[in-house]
Amino acid sequence: MPLTFTNGILPLALLIALAVGLPMVLAGRTLSQRRLAVAMLVTTLLVWIGGAVLMAWSYYQANGRLDAGYASYFQRALPLGLLYAPILTLVWLVRAQAVERRRGLQMRDRG
């Protein structure tokens, strides 16, 4: 099956958008590094699930059916981590710096 916009590029772009956007929704404008860490772990889990769904969809398009075991799709989704793990790491770093900046501004405003 050739790589096209709808079967390769668009799903990967959606995974990247999920990896970038979900921490903003889950952590918001928190002042807690712990809450940010939990948000990043939840984001990682949801992106992994999204990757498994992508693998299942690709398998279904190619074969017209799905295997009985769902664990194989999660295993096949692990290499997608090479795509979104660096992005998640950069998002975490930027969000952590923003948390520290907001904490510093809050301490400055308190006097």
C-alpha positions in Angstrom: 0.0 0.0 0.0 1.6 3.3 -1.1 2.1 6.1 1.4 -0.5 8.8 0.7 -1.8 11.9 2.5 -4.8 10.1 4.0 -3.1 6.8 5.0 0.2 8.1 6.3 0.8 11.8 6.6 -2.6 12.9 8.0 -2.7 10.3 10.8 0.8 11.0 11.9 0.1 14.8 11.8 -2.9 14.1 14.1 -0.7 12.1 16.5 1.7 15.0 16.6 -1.1 17.5 17.1 -2.4 15.4 20.0 1.1 15.2 21.5 1.4 19.0 21.3 -2.2 20.1 22.2 -3.2 17.6 24.9 -0.7 18.8 27.6 -2.1 22.4 27.1 -5.6 21.1 27.8 -4.7 18.7 30.7 -2.3 21.0 32.5 -3.7 24.4 31.7 -1.9 27.2 33.4 -0.9 25.2 36.4 1.8 26.2 38.9 2.6 22.6 39.8 5.3 20.6 38.1 3.6 17.4 39.5 0.4 18.2 37.7 2.4 18.9 34.5 4.1 15.5 34.9 0.8 13.7 35.3 -0.6 15.6 32.3 2.5 14.5 30.2 2.1 10.9 31.3 -1.6 10.9 30.4 -0.7 12.5 27.1 1.9 9.8 26.4 -0.6 7.1 27.2 -3.3 8.7 25.0 -0.9 9.2 22.1 0.2 5.5 22.4 -3.5 4.5 22.3 -3.9 6.7 19.2 -0.9 5.0 17.6 -2.5 1.6 18.3 -5.7 2.8 16.7 -3.7 4.0 13.7 -2.0 0.6 13.4 -5.3 -1.2 13.7 -6.8 1.1 11.0 -3.8 0.5 8.7 -4.0 -3.2 9.2 -7.7 -3.2 8.5 -7.2 -1.1 5.3 -4.6 -3.5 4.1 -6.3 -6.8 5.0 -10.0 -6.1 5.3 -10.1 -7.6 8.9 -8.5 -7.2 12.3 -6.6 -9.8 14.3 -8.2 -11.1 17.4 -5.6 -9.7 19.8 -5.5 -6.0 20.5 -2.1 -6.3 22.2 -0.4 -6.7 18.9 -1.5 -3.2 17.8 -0.1 -1.6 20.9 3.1 -3.4 20.3 3.2 -2.2 16.7 2.5 1.3 17.9 5.7 1.4 20.1 8.0 2.3 17.1 5.8 5.4 16.5 7.4 6.6 19.8 10.4 7.5 17.7 8.2 10.1 16.1 6.4 11.6 19.0 8.8 11.0 22.0 11.1 13.9 21.0 8.1 16.1 20.4 6.6 15.2 23.8 10.0 15.9 25.4 10.2 19.3 23.9 6.6 20.1 24.8 7.3 19.0 28.4 10.4 21.2 28.6 8.6 24.3 27.2 5.6 23.7 29.5 7.9 23.2 32.6 9.7 26.5 31.8 6.3 28.2 31.6 5.4 26.8 35.0 8.6 28.1 36.5 8.1 31.5 34.9 4.5 31.7 36.3 5.8 30.7 39.7 8.5 33.4 39.6 6.0 36.0 38.5 3.6 35.0 41.3 6.5 35.3 43.9 7.4 38.7 42.5 3.8 39.9 42.7 3.5 38.8 46.3 6.4 41.0 47.2 
